[in-house]
Amino acid sequence: MNALDVAAAVCLLLGALLALSAGLGMVRFRATLDLMHVATKPQVLSVLLVLLAMWLREPTWAMAGPLVIVAVAQIITVSVAAYVVARADHRRSDTGSGSS
């Protein structure tokens, strides 16, 4: 077992712990903004750590390309999804007040 294997294992474990904390936060929190935060911040970092662990296990350019594409897609889609949820919640809360 070399240093890259140890670094990959650490990244994988940290990513798993962050994913677990995101899941526990989704169960615990009830407010929309709290849910948005817990569903995006630790989840993105956990995915990035798992991707880094995958690259550390096989550090080649052939492996890096698809992993970078996945990482960029994850970052973009999570931020867009959080924006859409916030907008829907804002519109829902405005509907009851009579404003247009």
Biopython code that builds the backbone (N, CA, C, O; Angstrom):
import numpy as np
from Bio.PDB.StructureBuilder import StructureBuilder

atoms = [
    (1, "MET", "N", (0.859, -1.173, 0.000)),
    (1, "MET", "CA", (0.000, 0.000, 0.000)),
    (1, "MET", "C", (0.906, 1.237, 0.000)),
    (1, "MET", "O", (1.721, 1.420, 0.904)),
    (2, "ASN", "N", (0.754, 2.073, -1.015)),
    (2, "ASN", "CA", (1.599, 3.264, -1.109)),
    (2, "ASN", "C", (0.849, 4.509, -0.642)),
    (2, "ASN", "O", (-0.289, 4.424, -0.179)),
    (3, "ALA", "N", (1.496, 5.655, -0.768)),
    (3, "ALA", "CA", (0.914, 6.911, -0.265)),
    (3, "ALA", "C", (-0.347, 7.304, -1.033)),
    (3, "ALA", "O", (-1.268, 7.873, -0.448)),
    (4, "LEU", "N", (-0.403, 7.011, -2.327)),
    (4, "LEU", "CA", (-1.608, 7.346, -3.106)),
    (4, "LEU", "C", (-2.811, 6.515, -2.657)),
    (4, "LEU", "O", (-3.937, 7.012, -2.635)),
    (5, "ASP", "N", (-2.574, 5.265, -2.303)),
    (5, "ASP", "CA", (-3.663, 4.420, -1.797)),
    (5, "ASP", "C", (-4.195, 4.947, -0.473)),
    (5, "ASP", "O", (-5.405, 4.947, -0.244)),
    (6, "VAL", "N", (-3.305, 5.392, 0.392)),
    (6, "VAL", "CA", (-3.724, 5.945, 1.681)),
    (6, "VAL", "C", (-4.507, 7.242, 1.470)),
    (6, "VAL", "O", (-5.542, 7.452, 2.101)),
    (7, "ALA", "N", (-4.018, 8.103, 0.588)),
    (7, "ALA", "CA", (-4.725, 9.355, 0.300)),
    (7, "ALA", "C", (-6.100, 9.078, -0.309)),
    (7, "ALA", "O", (-7.073, 9.755, 0.021)),
    (8, "ALA", "N", (-6.183, 8.089, -1.193)),
    (8, "ALA", "CA", (-7.466, 7.715, -1.788)),
    (8, "ALA", "C", (-8.435, 7.201, -0.725)),
    (8, "ALA", "O", (-9.620, 7.531, -0.745)),
    (9, "ALA", "N", (-7.927, 6.395, 0.195)),
    (9, "ALA", "CA", (-8.782, 5.865, 1.264)),
    (9, "ALA", "C", (-9.290, 6.987, 2.162)),
    (9, "ALA", "O", (-10.454, 6.987, 2.560)),
    (10, "VAL", "N", (-8.419, 7.943, 2.483)),
    (10, "VAL", "CA", (-8.832, 9.078, 3.326)),
    (10, "VAL", "C", (-9.900, 9.905, 2.603)),
    (10, "VAL", "O", (-10.907, 10.275, 3.205)),
    (11, "CYS", "N", (-9.684, 10.194, 1.320)),
    (11, "CYS", "CA", (-10.673, 10.967, 0.557)),
    (11, "CYS", "C", (-12.008, 10.227, 0.483)),
    (11, "CYS", "O", (-13.068, 10.836, 0.622)),
    (12, "LEU", "N", (-11.952, 8.922, 0.267)),
    (12, "LEU", "CA", (-13.183, 8.135, 0.183)),
    (12, "LEU", "C", (-13.938, 8.135, 1.506)),
    (12, "LEU", "O", (-15.161, 8.275, 1.523)),
    (13, "LEU", "N", (-13.221, 7.981, 2.608)),
    (13, "LEU", "CA", (-13.871, 7.993, 3.919)),
    (13, "LEU", "C", (-14.460, 9.368, 4.249)),
    (13, "LEU", "O", (-15.571, 9.463, 4.770)),
    (14, "LEU", "N", (-13.713, 10.429, 3.945)),
    (14, "LEU", "CA", (-14.245, 11.780, 4.183)),
    (14, "LEU", "C", (-15.474, 12.047, 3.319)),
    (14, "LEU", "O", (-16.449, 12.640, 3.780)),
    (15, "GLY", "N", (-15.423, 11.607, 2.069)),
    (15, "GLY", "CA", (-16.582, 11.767, 1.190)),
    (15, "GLY", "C", (-17.796, 11.013, 1.705)),
    (15, "GLY", "O", (-18.918, 11.516, 1.652)),
    (16, "ALA", "N", (-17.569, 9.815, 2.200)),
    (16, "ALA", "CA", (-18.675, 9.028, 2.749)),
    (16, "ALA", "C", (-19.257, 9.682, 3.997)),
    (16, "ALA", "O", (-20.474, 9.700, 4.179)),
    (17, "LEU", "N", (-18.396, 10.218, 4.855)),
    (17, "LEU", "CA", (-18.882, 10.907, 6.060)),
    (17, "LEU", "C", (-19.677, 12.168, 5.710)),
    (17, "LEU", "O", (-20.697, 12.456, 6.336)),
    (18, "LEU", "N", (-19.213, 12.910, 4.716)),
    (18, "LEU", "CA", (-19.958, 14.094, 4.305)),
    (18, "LEU", "C", (-21.311, 13.718, 3.701)),
    (18, "LEU", "O", (-22.309, 14.395, 3.947)),
    (19, "ALA", "N", (-21.350, 12.653, 2.919)),
    (19, "ALA", "CA", (-22.621, 12.195, 2.356)),
    (19, "ALA", "C", (-23.570, 11.752, 3.473)),
    (19, "ALA", "O", (-24.771, 12.016, 3.416)),
    (20, "LEU", "N", (-23.029, 11.085, 4.477)),
    (20, "LEU", "CA", (-23.850, 10.680, 5.626)),
    (20, "LEU", "C", (-24.384, 11.902, 6.365)),
    (20, "LEU", "O", (-25.552, 11.933, 6.754)),
    (21, "SER", "N", (-23.537, 12.905, 6.558)),
    (21, "SER", "CA", (-24.001, 14.110, 7.252)),
    (21, "SER", "C", (-25.065, 14.839, 6.441)),
    (21, "SER", "O", (-25.996, 15.406, 7.014)),
    (22, "ALA", "N", (-24.940, 14.831, 5.109)),
    (22, "ALA", "CA", (-25.974, 15.446, 4.269)),
    (22, "ALA", "C", (-27.299, 14.692, 4.407)),
    (22, "ALA", "O", (-28.362, 15.307, 4.489)),
    (23, "GLY", "N", (-27.230, 13.373, 4.432)),
    (23, "GLY", "CA", (-28.451, 12.582, 4.593)),
    (23, "GLY", "C", (-29.105, 12.800, 5.949)),
    (23, "GLY", "O", (-30.327, 12.916, 6.042)),
    (24, "LEU", "N", (-28.302, 12.855, 6.992)),
    (24, "LEU", "CA", (-28.853, 13.114, 8.324)),
    (24, "LEU", "C", (-29.445, 14.521, 8.409)),
    (24, "LEU", "O", (-30.472, 14.728, 9.055)),
    (25, "GLY", "N", (-28.803, 15.472, 7.763)),
    (25, "GLY", "CA", (-29.324, 16.839, 7.745)),
    (25, "GLY", "C", (-30.645, 16.943, 7.007)),
    (25, "GLY", "O", (-31.510, 17.732, 7.387)),
    (26, "MET", "N", (-30.808, 16.150, 5.949)),
    (26, "MET", "CA", (-32.074, 16.163, 5.208)),
    (26, "MET", "C", (-33.214, 15.639, 6.082)),
    (26, "MET", "O", (-34.357, 16.074, 5.941)),
    (27, "VAL", "N", (-32.909, 14.725, 6.967)),
    (27, "VAL", "CA", (-33.937, 14.194, 7.862)),
    (27, "VAL", "C", (-34.233, 15.182, 8.988)),
    (27, "VAL", "O", (-35.382, 15.326, 9.406)),
    (28, "ARG", "N", (-33.207, 15.855, 9.470)),
    (28, "ARG", "CA", (-33.349, 16.708, 10.648)),
    (28, "ARG", "C", (-33.988, 18.066, 10.354)),
    (28, "ARG", "O", (-34.870, 18.508, 11.091)),
    (29, "PHE", "N", (-33.552, 18.726, 9.290)),
    (29, "PHE", "CA", (-34.015, 20.089, 9.015)),
    (29, "PHE", "C", (-35.354, 20.083, 8.293)),
    (29, "PHE", "O", (-35.681, 19.146, 7.565)),
    (30, "ARG", "N", (-36.122, 21.148, 8.508)),
    (30, "ARG", "CA", (-37.439, 21.255, 7.893)),
    (30, "ARG", "C", (-37.592, 22.483, 7.000)),
    (30, "ARG", "O", (-38.348, 22.433, 6.030)),
    (31, "ALA", "N", (-36.903, 23.581, 7.294)),
    (31, "ALA", "CA", (-37.040, 24.802, 6.509)),
    (31, "ALA", "C", (-36.384, 24.623, 5.134)),
    (31, "ALA", "O", (-35.384, 23.919, 5.000)),
    (32, "THR", "N", (-36.955, 25.262, 4.133)),
    (32, "THR", "CA", (-36.466, 25.099, 2.767)),
    (32, "THR", "C", (-35.021, 25.549, 2.611)),
    (32, "THR", "O", (-34.226, 24.854, 1.978)),
    (33, "LEU", "N", (-34.667, 26.690, 3.172)),
    (33, "LEU", "CA", (-33.298, 27.165, 3.042)),
    (33, "LEU", "C", (-32.309, 26.247, 3.748)),
    (33, "LEU", "O", (-31.198, 26.036, 3.262)),
    (34, "ASP", "N", (-32.705, 25.706, 4.883)),
    (34, "ASP", "CA", (-31.843, 24.750, 5.574)),
    (34, "ASP", "C", (-31.652, 23.483, 4.740)),
    (34, "ASP", "O", (-30.545, 22.955, 4.640)),
    (35, "LEU", "N", (-32.738, 23.007, 4.147)),
    (35, "LEU", "CA", (-32.665, 21.810, 3.310)),
    (35, "LEU", "C", (-31.811, 22.051, 2.074)),
    (35, "LEU", "O", (-31.051, 21.176, 1.658)),
    (36, "MET", "N", (-31.937, 23.241, 1.486)),
    (36, "MET", "CA", (-31.121, 23.563, 0.318)),
    (36, "MET", "C", (-29.642, 23.531, 0.676)),
    (36, "MET", "O", (-28.829, 22.992, -0.074)),
    (37, "HIS", "N", (-29.301, 24.094, 1.800)),
    (37, "HIS", "CA", (-27.900, 24.126, 2.212)),
    (37, "HIS", "C", (-27.363, 22.725, 2.448)),
    (37, "HIS", "O", (-26.292, 22.370, 1.955)),
    (38, "VAL", "N", (-28.098, 21.944, 3.192)),
    (38, "VAL", "CA", (-27.618, 20.612, 3.550)),
    (38, "VAL", "C", (-27.642, 19.659, 2.347)),
    (38, "VAL", "O", (-26.906, 18.672, 2.327)),
    (39, "ALA", "N", (-28.470, 19.944, 1.363)),
    (39, "ALA", "CA", (-28.525, 19.083, 0.184)),
    (39, "ALA", "C", (-27.459, 19.442, -0.843)),
    (39, "ALA", "O", (-27.156, 18.633, -1.719)),
    (40, "THR", "N", (-26.889, 20.631, -0.755)),
    (40, "THR", "CA", (-25.933, 21.045, -1.777)),
    (40, "THR", "C", (-24.493, 21.083, -1.286)),
    (40, "THR", "O", (-23.616, 20.497, -1.921)),
    (41, "LYS", "N", (-24.230, 21.749, -0.186)),
    (41, "LYS", "CA", (-22.841, 21.977, 0.231)),
    (41, "LYS", "C", (-22.090, 20.688, 0.558)),
    (41, "LYS", "O", (-21.092, 20.399, -0.102)),
    (42, "PRO", "N", (-22.517, 19.905, 1.539)),
    (42, "PRO", "CA", (-21.731, 18.704, 1.851)),
    (42, "PRO", "C", (-21.826, 17.647, 0.751)),
    (42, "PRO", "O", (-20.901, 16.854, 0.575)),
    (43, "GLN", "N", (-22.919, 17.631, 0.023)),
    (43, "GLN", "CA", (-23.095, 16.624, -1.013)),
    (43, "GLN", "C", (-22.116, 16.840, -2.155)),
    (43, "GLN", "O", (-21.522, 15.879, -2.644)),
    (44, "VAL", "N", (-21.936, 18.083, -2.588)),
    (44, "VAL", "CA", (-21.000, 18.368, -3.673)),
    (44, "VAL", "C", (-19.576, 18.047, -3.240)),
    (44, "VAL", "O", (-18.821, 17.430, -3.992)),
    (45, "LEU", "N", (-19.209, 18.457, -2.044)),
    (45, "LEU", "CA", (-17.862, 18.171, -1.562)),
    (45, "LEU", "C", (-17.630, 16.671, -1.425)),
    (45, "LEU", "O", (-16.531, 16.190, -1.700)),
    (46, "SER", "N", (-18.640, 15.935, -1.009)),
    (46, "SER", "CA", (-18.472, 14.490, -0.880)),
    (46, "SER", "C", (-18.277, 13.837, -2.241)),
    (46, "SER", "O", (-17.454, 12.932, -2.378)),
    (47, "VAL", "N", (-19.016, 14.280, -3.243)),
    (47, "VAL", "CA", (-18.839, 13.729, -4.587)),
    (47, "VAL", "C", (-17.450, 14.071, -5.119)),
    (47, "VAL", "O", (-16.790, 13.227, -5.725)),
    (48, "LEU", "N", (-17.010, 15.301, -4.895)),
    (48, "LEU", "CA", (-15.675, 15.692, -5.357)),
    (48, "LEU", "C", (-14.579, 14.881, -4.663)),
    (48, "LEU", "O", (-13.585, 14.519, -5.293)),
    (49, "LEU", "N", (-14.752, 14.601, -3.391)),
    (49, "LEU", "CA", (-13.773, 13.782, -2.679)),
    (49, "LEU", "C", (-13.748, 12.344, -3.197)),
    (49, "LEU", "O", (-12.679, 11.743, -3.309)),
    (50, "VAL", "N", (-14.900, 11.802, -3.507)),
    (50, "VAL", "CA", (-14.956, 10.446, -4.061)),
    (50, "VAL", "C", (-14.308, 10.422, -5.451)),
    (50, "VAL", "O", (-13.585, 9.482, -5.782)),
    (51, "LEU", "N", (-14.564, 11.444, -6.256)),
    (51, "LEU", "CA", (-13.925, 11.521, -7.568)),
    (51, "LEU", "C", (-12.409, 11.641, -7.440)),
    (51, "LEU", "O", (-11.666, 11.029, -8.207)),
    (52, "LEU", "N", (-11.957, 12.427, -6.477)),
    (52, "LEU", "CA", (-10.517, 12.549, -6.237)),
    (52, "LEU", "C", (-9.933, 11.208, -5.802)),
    (52, "LEU", "O", (-8.837, 10.839, -6.224)),
    (53, "ALA", "N", (-10.655, 10.489, -4.969)),
    (53, "ALA", "CA", (-10.190, 9.164, -4.548)),
    (53, "ALA", "C", (-10.088, 8.220, -5.740)),
    (53, "ALA", "O", (-9.150, 7.428, -5.833)),
    (54, "MET", "N", (-11.050, 8.307, -6.644)),
    (54, "MET", "CA", (-10.991, 7.465, -7.843)),
    (54, "MET", "C", (-9.763, 7.800, -8.675)),
    (54, "MET", "O", (-9.098, 6.903, -9.192)),
    (55, "TRP", "N", (-9.460, 9.087, -8.807)),
    (55, "TRP", "CA", (-8.298, 9.480, -9.598)),
    (55, "TRP", "C", (-6.992, 9.087, -8.911)),
    (55, "TRP", "O", (-6.030, 8.702, -9.575)),
    (56, "LEU", "N", (-6.958, 9.186, -7.586)),
    (56, "LEU", "CA", (-5.747, 8.800, -6.867)),
    (56, "LEU", "C", (-5.452, 7.310, -6.999)),
    (56, "LEU", "O", (-4.292, 6.899, -6.961)),
    (57, "ARG", "N", (-6.486, 6.509, -7.150)),
    (57, "ARG", "CA", (-6.282, 5.067, -7.340)),
    (57, "ARG", "C", (-5.687, 4.769, -8.709)),
    (57, "ARG", "O", (-4.913, 3.822, -8.854)),
    (58, "GLU", "N", (-6.043, 5.573, -9.723)),
    (58, "GLU", "CA", (-5.510, 5.403, -11.077)),
    (58, "GLU", "C", (-5.221, 6.782, -11.665)),
    (58, "GLU", "O", (-6.030, 7.298, -12.436)),
    (59, "PRO", "N", (-4.090, 7.386, -11.320)),
    (59, "PRO", "CA", (-3.793, 8.768, -11.723)),
    (59, "PRO", "C", (-3.285, 8.873, -13.166)),
    (59, "PRO", "O", (-2.095, 9.077, -13.405)),
    (60, "THR", "N", (-4.203, 8.730, -14.112)),
    (60, "THR", "CA", (-3.857, 8.860, -15.527)),
    (60, "THR", "C", (-4.736, 9.935, -16.161)),
    (60, "THR", "O", (-5.786, 10.293, -15.628)),
    (61, "TRP", "N", (-4.288, 10.437, -17.302)),
    (61, "TRP", "CA", (-5.090, 11.436, -18.018)),
    (61, "TRP", "C", (-6.376, 10.818, -18.544)),
    (61, "TRP", "O", (-7.398, 11.498, -18.626)),
    (62, "ALA", "N", (-6.341, 9.552, -18.897)),
    (62, "ALA", "CA", (-7.549, 8.880, -19.381)),
    (62, "ALA", "C", (-8.617, 8.809, -18.295)),
    (62, "ALA", "O", (-9.812, 8.853, -18.587)),
    (63, "MET", "N", (-8.189, 8.701, -17.061)),
    (63, "MET", "CA", (-9.136, 8.672, -15.942)),
    (63, "MET", "C", (-9.554, 10.082, -15.552)),
    (63, "MET", "O", (-10.691, 10.291, -15.128)),
    (64, "ALA", "N", (-8.661, 11.047, -15.686)),
    (64, "ALA", "CA", (-8.947, 12.419, -15.249)),
    (64, "ALA", "C", (-10.028, 13.080, -16.089)),
    (64, "ALA", "O", (-10.849, 13.821, -15.548)),
    (65, "GLY", "N", (-10.055, 12.839, -17.375)),
    (65, "GLY", "CA", (-11.026, 13.491, -18.259)),
    (65, "GLY", "C", (-12.475, 13.277, -17.845)),
    (65, "GLY", "O", (-13.186, 14.247, -17.581)),
    (66, "PRO", "N", (-12.927, 12.033, -17.783)),
    (66, "PRO", "CA", (-14.317, 11.798, -17.375)),
    (66, "PRO", "C", (-14.624, 12.283, -15.954)),
    (66, "PRO", "O", (-15.729, 12.751, -15.683)),
    (67, "LEU", "N", (-13.650, 12.171, -15.054)),
    (67, "LEU", "CA", (-13.881, 12.615, -13.682)),
    (67, "LEU", "C", (-14.066, 14.125, -13.609)),
    (67, "LEU", "O", (-14.891, 14.612, -12.837)),
    (68, "VAL", "N", (-13.308, 14.864, -14.402)),
    (68, "VAL", "CA", (-13.464, 16.322, -14.435)),
    (68, "VAL", "C", (-14.832, 16.694, -15.014)),
    (68, "VAL", "O", (-15.483, 17.619, -14.527)),
    (69, "ILE", "N", (-15.259, 15.981, -16.042)),
    (69, "ILE", "CA", (-16.586, 16.250, -16.624)),
    (69, "ILE", "C", (-17.681, 16.011, -15.593)),
    (69, "ILE", "O", (-18.608, 16.813, -15.476)),
    (70, "VAL", "N", (-17.583, 14.925, -14.853)),
    (70, "VAL", "CA", (-18.567, 14.623, -13.809)),
    (70, "VAL", "C", (-18.544, 15.695, -12.726)),
    (70, "VAL", "O", (-19.598, 16.125, -12.258)),
    (71, "ALA", "N", (-17.353, 16.128, -12.324)),
    (71, "ALA", "CA", (-17.232, 17.140, -11.268)),
    (71, "ALA", "C", (-17.854, 18.465, -11.704)),
    (71, "ALA", "O", (-18.589, 19.083, -10.934)),
    (72, "VAL", "N", (-17.569, 18.905, -12.924)),
    (72, "VAL", "CA", (-18.133, 20.166, -13.417)),
    (72, "VAL", "C", (-19.645, 20.061, -13.550)),
    (72, "VAL", "O", (-20.367, 20.988, -13.181)),
    (73, "ALA", "N", (-20.127, 18.945, -14.070)),
    (73, "ALA", "CA", (-21.574, 18.760, -14.199)),
    (73, "ALA", "C", (-22.250, 18.761, -12.833)),
    (73, "ALA", "O", (-23.334, 19.323, -12.676)),
    (74, "GLN", "N", (-21.625, 18.144, -11.862)),
    (74, "GLN", "CA", (-22.187, 18.116, -10.502)),
    (74, "GLN", "C", (-22.271, 19.518, -9.919)),
    (74, "GLN", "O", (-23.292, 19.892, -9.342)),
    (75, "ILE", "N", (-21.215, 20.288, -10.064)),
    (75, "ILE", "CA", (-21.197, 21.644, -9.507)),
    (75, "ILE", "C", (-22.267, 22.509, -10.167)),
    (75, "ILE", "O", (-22.969, 23.255, -9.484)),
    (76, "ILE", "N", (-22.395, 22.415, -11.478)),
    (76, "ILE", "CA", (-23.371, 23.243, -12.196)),
    (76, "ILE", "C", (-24.803, 22.822, -11.866)),
    (76, "ILE", "O", (-25.640, 23.669, -11.557)),
    (77, "THR", "N", (-25.087, 21.532, -11.929)),
    (77, "THR", "CA", (-26.470, 21.094, -11.738)),
    (77, "THR", "C", (-26.964, 21.292, -10.314)),
    (77, "THR", "O", (-28.141, 21.589, -10.109)),
    (78, "VAL", "N", (-26.094, 21.136, -9.329)),
    (78, "VAL", "CA", (-26.522, 21.322, -7.938)),
    (78, "VAL", "C", (-26.856, 22.782, -7.670)),
    (78, "VAL", "O", (-27.839, 23.076, -6.989)),
    (79, "SER", "N", (-26.057, 23.694, -8.194)),
    (79, "SER", "CA", (-26.353, 25.111, -7.967)),
    (79, "SER", "C", (-27.630, 25.533, -8.688)),
    (79, "SER", "O", (-28.406, 26.326, -8.154)),
    (80, "VAL", "N", (-27.853, 25.020, -9.879)),
    (80, "VAL", "CA", (-29.087, 25.334, -10.610)),
    (80, "VAL", "C", (-30.294, 24.738, -9.883)),
    (80, "VAL", "O", (-31.329, 25.395, -9.766)),
    (81, "ALA", "N", (-30.175, 23.529, -9.404)),
    (81, "ALA", "CA", (-31.276, 22.896, -8.674)),
    (81, "ALA", "C", (-31.618, 23.664, -7.406)),
    (81, "ALA", "O", (-32.793, 23.832, -7.080)),
    (82, "ALA", "N", (-30.600, 24.130, -6.689)),
    (82, "ALA", "CA", (-30.854, 24.918, -5.478)),
    (82, "ALA", "C", (-31.560, 26.224, -5.820)),
    (82, "ALA", "O", (-32.453, 26.654, -5.090)),
    (83, "TYR", "N", (-31.173, 26.852, -6.910)),
    (83, "TYR", "CA", (-31.830, 28.083, -7.343)),
    (83, "TYR", "C", (-33.296, 27.828, -7.685)),
    (83, "TYR", "O", (-34.166, 28.610, -7.303)),
    (84, "VAL", "N", (-33.572, 26.746, -8.397)),
    (84, "VAL", "CA", (-34.955, 26.429, -8.783)),
    (84, "VAL", "C", (-35.805, 26.147, -7.553)),
    (84, "VAL", "O", (-36.959, 26.573, -7.489)),
    (85, "VAL", "N", (-35.256, 25.441, -6.584)),
    (85, "VAL", "CA", (-36.007, 25.163, -5.350)),
    (85, "VAL", "C", (-36.287, 26.453, -4.599)),
    (85, "VAL", "O", (-37.398, 26.654, -4.109)),
    (86, "ALA", "N", (-35.293, 27.333, -4.502)),
    (86, "ALA", "CA", (-35.491, 28.605, -3.799)),
    (86, "ALA", "C", (-36.536, 29.461, -4.507)),
    (86, "ALA", "O", (-37.371, 30.088, -3.855)),
    (87, "ARG", "N", (-36.494, 29.491, -5.815)),
    (87, "ARG", "CA", (-37.469, 30.278, -6.577)),
    (87, "ARG", "C", (-38.887, 29.730, -6.412)),
    (87, "ARG", "O", (-39.841, 30.491, -6.249)),
    (88, "ALA", "N", (-39.013, 28.410, -6.456)),
    (88, "ALA", "CA", (-40.332, 27.799, -6.267)),
    (88, "ALA", "C", (-40.869, 28.085, -4.869)),
    (88, "ALA", "O", (-42.055, 28.376, -4.710)),
    (89, "ASP", "N", (-40.009, 28.005, -3.858)),
    (89, "ASP", "CA", (-40.443, 28.296, -2.496)),
    (89, "ASP", "C", (-40.833, 29.767, -2.346)),
    (89, "ASP", "O", (-41.810, 30.091, -1.671)),
    (90, "HIS", "N", (-40.074, 30.640, -2.972)),
    (90, "HIS", "CA", (-40.386, 32.071, -2.907)),
    (90, "HIS", "C", (-41.718, 32.363, -3.594)),
    (90, "HIS", "O", (-42.531, 33.130, -3.078)),
    (91, "ARG", "N", (-41.939, 31.758, -4.749)),
    (91, "ARG", "CA", (-43.220, 31.968, -5.454)),
    (91, "ARG", "C", (-44.394, 31.390, -4.667)),
    (91, "ARG", "O", (-45.479, 31.970, -4.635)),
    (92, "ARG", "N", (-44.165, 30.251, -4.040)),
    (92, "ARG", "CA", (-45.232, 29.640, -3.238)),
    (92, "ARG", "C", (-45.594, 30.512, -2.065)),
    (92, "ARG", "O", (-46.771, 30.645, -1.729)),
    (93, "SER", "N", (-44.598, 31.111, -1.433)),
    (93, "SER", "CA", (-44.879, 31.963, -0.271)),
    (93, "SER", "C", (-45.526, 33.282, -0.691)),
    (93, "SER", "O", (-46.267, 33.885, 0.086)),
    (94, "ASP", "N", (-45.249, 33.734, -1.921)),
    (94, "ASP", "CA", (-45.889, 34.969, -2.413)),
    (94, "ASP", "C", (-47.312, 34.746, -2.863)),
    (94, "ASP", "O", (-48.097, 35.694, -2.882)),
    (95, "THR", "N", (-47.677, 33.528, -3.227)),
    (95, "THR", "CA", (-49.006, 33.235, -3.756)),
    (95, "THR", "C", (-50.093, 33.534, -2.715)),
    (95, "THR", "O", (-51.154, 34.054, -3.064)),
    (96, "GLY", "N", (-49.847, 33.222, -1.486)),
    (96, "GLY", "CA", (-50.848, 33.421, -0.442)),
    (96, "GLY", "C", (-51.027, 34.867, -0.032)),
    (96, "GLY", "O", (-52.026, 35.185, 0.613)),
    (97, "SER", "N", (-50.102, 35.769, -0.375)),
    (97, "SER", "CA", (-50.199, 37.148, 0.098)),
    (97, "SER", "C", (-50.959, 38.045, -0.856)),
    (97, "SER", "O", (-51.227, 39.201, -0.526)),
    (98, "GLY", "N", (-51.320, 37.540, -2.049)),
    (98, "GLY", "CA", (-52.097, 38.338, -2.974)),
    (98, "GLY", "C", (-51.276, 39.198, -3.904)),
    (98, "GLY", "O", (-51.848, 39.919, -4.721)),
    (99, "SER", "N", (-49.954, 39.153, -3.817)),
    (99, "SER", "CA", (-49.133, 39.924, -4.756)),
    (99, "SER", "C", (-48.922, 39.136, -6.026)),
    (99, "SER", "O", (-49.033, 37.910, -6.029)),
    (100, "SER", "N", (-48.617, 39.838, -7.114)),
    (100, "SER", "CA", (-48.429, 39.137, -8.391)),
    (100, "SER", "C", (-47.046, 39.303, -8.932)),
    (100, "SER", "O", (-46.731, 38.774, -9.998)),
]
sb = StructureBuilder()
sb.init_structure("model")
sb.init_model(0)
sb.init_chain("A")
sb.init_seg("    ")
for serial, (resi, resn, name, xyz) in enumerate(atoms, 1):
    if name == "N":
        sb.init_residue(resn, " ", resi, " ")
    sb.init_atom(name, np.array(xyz, "f"), 0.0, 1.0, " ", f" {name:<3s}", serial, name[0])
structure = sb.get_structure()
